[in-house]
Amino acid sequence: MFKIISTITILGIMFFSNPSFAKPIELHYWHGHTGNLENIINNIADRWNAKQNESKLIPTSKGSYEDILAAFIAAYRAGEHPHMVQVYDAGAAIMIAQVKNGVVYPFEDMAAKFGVSFNKDDYIPGIRNFYADSNGKMIGIPFNSSTPLMYANMDVLKKAGIKSIPKTYEDFEKLAQILKMLVIRTGTKS
């Protein structure tokens, strides 16, 4: 009888300790996107979750970039912070500064700890360095980086006597004033 119970116990332990029966590790990821961008992130998480069963990525929108940083700070203080958080450009500088306080665990250190290889040179230098400390260690990684673009209607600019698009923000401000005066003077926007 003892052998039967022992055998059943051992089989039960083997059966239930099998990784396929283990509950996946939940990875909470907070971001500041809504609408279509939130849908894209949710789709990425769904695809990740469908490909494997070791972890479950749980994305949560906190509304806006400003909201996400405030929510993260409050959650960290309460000991209820997510595993990953996506912050905006000004937030990245704050997060890099918080490495020394133990608030942020550098990406590069985490990658080395878990044997994840990556090539820093795969990132555009200006973007890579934006997420790195002063020694070049990547504290975060770019998930998405915005590229400001300006489209110019050169026909309208020529009517205002402007031959090229502005190169600096100060030039843009001057151009805006010239165009404003043109609209006021002529009563037309084109």
Secondary structure per residue as TSV (DSSP state, phi and psi in degrees):
chain	resnum	aa	ss	phi	psi
A	1	M	-	360.0	-42.4
A	2	F	H	-61.4	-39.3
A	3	K	H	-64.3	-38.5
A	4	I	H	-65.9	-46.7
A	5	I	H	-63.7	-42.6
A	6	S	H	-62.7	-43.4
A	7	T	H	-62.7	-44.9
A	8	I	H	-63.4	-40.8
A	9	T	H	-63.3	-47.0
A	10	I	H	-62.8	-44.2
A	11	L	H	-62.8	-40.6
A	12	G	H	-61.9	-43.3
A	13	I	H	-63.5	-44.9
A	14	M	H	-63.0	-42.1
A	15	F	H	-65.5	-48.1
A	16	F	H	-84.6	-12.1
A	17	S	H	-91.7	-3.3
A	18	N	S	-60.0	129.7
A	19	P	G	-54.3	-27.0
A	20	S	G	-68.5	-16.6
A	21	F	G	-100.6	-7.1
A	22	A	S	-73.2	142.5
A	23	K	-	-68.4	134.4
A	24	P	-	-64.1	148.7
A	25	I	E	-70.7	128.6
A	26	E	E	-85.7	127.6
A	27	L	E	-113.4	109.8
A	28	H	E	-89.1	127.4
A	29	Y	E	-125.7	114.6
A	30	W	E	-99.9	141.7
A	31	H	E	-144.7	171.6
A	32	G	-	-114.2	39.6
A	33	H	-	-112.7	148.9
A	34	T	-	-133.4	175.2
A	35	G	H	63.3	-136.3
A	36	N	H	-62.4	-39.4
A	37	L	H	-65.0	-37.3
A	38	E	H	-64.1	-40.9
A	39	N	H	-61.6	-39.3
A	40	I	H	-63.9	-45.0
A	41	I	H	-63.0	-42.3
A	42	N	H	-62.3	-37.7
A	43	N	H	-65.9	-40.7
A	44	I	H	-60.4	-44.7
A	45	A	H	-63.6	-42.9
A	46	D	H	-60.5	-42.4
A	47	R	H	-65.4	-41.9
A	48	W	H	-61.4	-48.0
A	49	N	H	-64.3	-32.6
A	50	A	H	-75.2	-24.6
A	51	K	H	-80.5	-21.3
A	52	Q	-	-152.0	167.7
A	53	N	S	-127.3	12.8
A	54	E	S	-80.8	-30.1
A	55	S	E	-140.2	159.6
A	56	K	E	-128.4	117.2
A	57	L	E	-84.2	124.3
A	58	I	E	-119.3	96.1
A	59	P	E	-80.0	143.1
A	60	T	E	-137.2	122.3
A	61	S	E	-80.8	133.5
A	62	K	-	-107.3	12.2
A	63	G	S	105.7	-64.4
A	64	S	S	-147.6	170.4
A	65	Y	H	-61.7	-40.0
A	66	E	H	-66.3	-40.8
A	67	D	H	-64.4	-38.9
A	68	I	H	-64.9	-40.9
A	69	L	H	-66.5	-44.1
A	70	A	H	-62.8	-41.9
A	71	A	H	-65.2	-40.6
A	72	F	H	-64.0	-45.7
A	73	I	H	-59.9	-46.0
A	74	A	H	-63.8	-42.6
A	75	A	H	-66.6	-38.9
A	76	Y	H	-62.5	-45.4
A	77	R	H	-61.9	-31.7
A	78	A	H	-87.4	-3.1
A	79	G	T	73.3	25.1
A	80	E	-	-127.7	35.4
A	81	H	-	-79.6	157.7
A	82	P	-	-76.7	169.7
A	83	H	S	-72.8	-36.9
A	84	M	E	-134.3	146.6
A	85	V	E	-142.7	137.6
A	86	Q	-	-103.6	121.9
A	87	V	-	-118.1	165.7
A	88	Y	-	-86.2	-179.2
A	89	D	H	-55.1	-50.6
A	90	A	H	-65.1	-34.1
A	91	G	H	-65.5	-32.3
A	92	A	H	-61.6	-41.2
A	93	A	H	-63.9	-39.0
A	94	I	H	-64.5	-43.6
A	95	M	H	-65.8	-40.6
A	96	I	H	-61.1	-40.8
A	97	A	H	-65.9	-24.1
A	98	Q	T	-86.0	-1.1
A	99	V	G	-59.8	-45.0
A	100	K	G	-64.2	-21.9
A	101	N	G	-92.2	-1.2
A	102	G	T	80.7	7.7
A	103	V	S	-75.3	-36.4
A	104	V	S	-119.0	134.5
A	105	Y	-	-101.1	119.0
A	106	P	-	-59.2	137.5
A	107	F	H	-56.6	-45.0
A	108	E	H	-61.5	-38.5
A	109	D	H	-67.2	-41.7
A	110	M	H	-64.6	-42.2
A	111	A	H	-60.8	-43.8
A	112	A	H	-65.2	-42.3
A	113	K	H	-60.5	-39.2
A	114	F	T	-102.1	10.5
A	115	G	T	70.6	28.2
A	116	V	-	-92.9	120.3
A	117	S	-	-94.4	142.6
A	118	F	-	-151.8	156.8
A	119	N	-	-112.8	113.2
A	120	K	G	-55.0	-32.3
A	121	D	G	-71.1	-6.8
A	122	D	G	-71.8	-14.4
A	123	Y	S	-100.8	144.5
A	124	I	-	-59.3	131.3
A	125	P	H	-50.5	-45.3
A	126	G	H	-62.1	-37.8
A	127	I	H	-75.3	-45.2
A	128	R	H	-55.2	-48.6
A	129	N	H	-69.2	-22.4
A	130	F	H	-66.2	-29.5
A	131	Y	T	-102.4	14.8
A	132	A	B	-115.3	159.2
A	133	D	-	-82.3	-176.4
A	134	S	T	-67.0	-15.6
A	135	N	T	-94.0	1.3
A	136	G	S	89.9	0.9
A	137	K	-	-74.4	128.7
A	138	M	B	-74.3	115.6
A	139	I	S	-85.6	-39.9
A	140	G	S	-129.2	179.5
A	141	I	-	-131.3	147.1
A	142	P	-	-73.1	123.9
A	143	F	S	-90.4	-45.1
A	144	N	-	-149.8	139.7
A	145	S	-	-126.1	132.8
A	146	S	-	-83.4	146.5
A	147	T	-	-121.7	108.5
A	148	P	-	-66.6	132.9
A	149	L	-	-125.9	152.3
A	150	M	-	-131.4	126.8
A	151	Y	-	-100.4	139.4
A	152	A	-	-127.2	136.1
A	153	N	-	-90.1	97.9
A	154	M	H	-64.5	-26.8
A	155	D	H	-63.3	-43.4
A	156	V	H	-67.1	-43.3
A	157	L	H	-62.4	-40.2
A	158	K	H	-62.8	-38.5
A	159	K	H	-60.9	-29.9
A	160	A	T	-88.9	2.0
A	161	G	T	84.4	14.9
A	162	I	-	-99.9	126.2
A	163	K	-	-97.6	-17.0
A	164	S	S	-145.4	160.4
A	165	I	-	-75.6	154.3
A	166	P	-	-67.0	148.2
A	167	K	S	-102.5	-20.9
A	168	T	S	-128.0	166.8
A	169	Y	H	-65.5	-37.0
A	170	E	H	-62.7	-39.9
A	171	D	H	-64.4	-38.2
A	172	F	H	-63.6	-42.4
A	173	E	H	-60.2	-42.9
A	174	K	H	-62.1	-45.2
A	175	L	H	-60.0	-42.2
A	176	A	H	-61.2	-39.5
A	177	Q	H	-67.1	-39.6
A	178	I	H	-63.0	-46.3
A	179	L	H	-65.5	-37.1
A	180	K	H	-62.1	-44.8
A	181	M	H	-65.0	-36.9
A	182	L	H	-61.5	-44.0
A	183	V	H	-64.9	-43.3
A	184	I	H	-63.4	-44.6
A	185	R	H	-68.0	-42.6
A	186	T	H	-98.0	-19.2
A	187	G	S	74.0	14.1
A	188	T	-	-128.1	151.4
A	189	K	-	-98.8	-0.1
A	190	S	-	-140.1	360.0
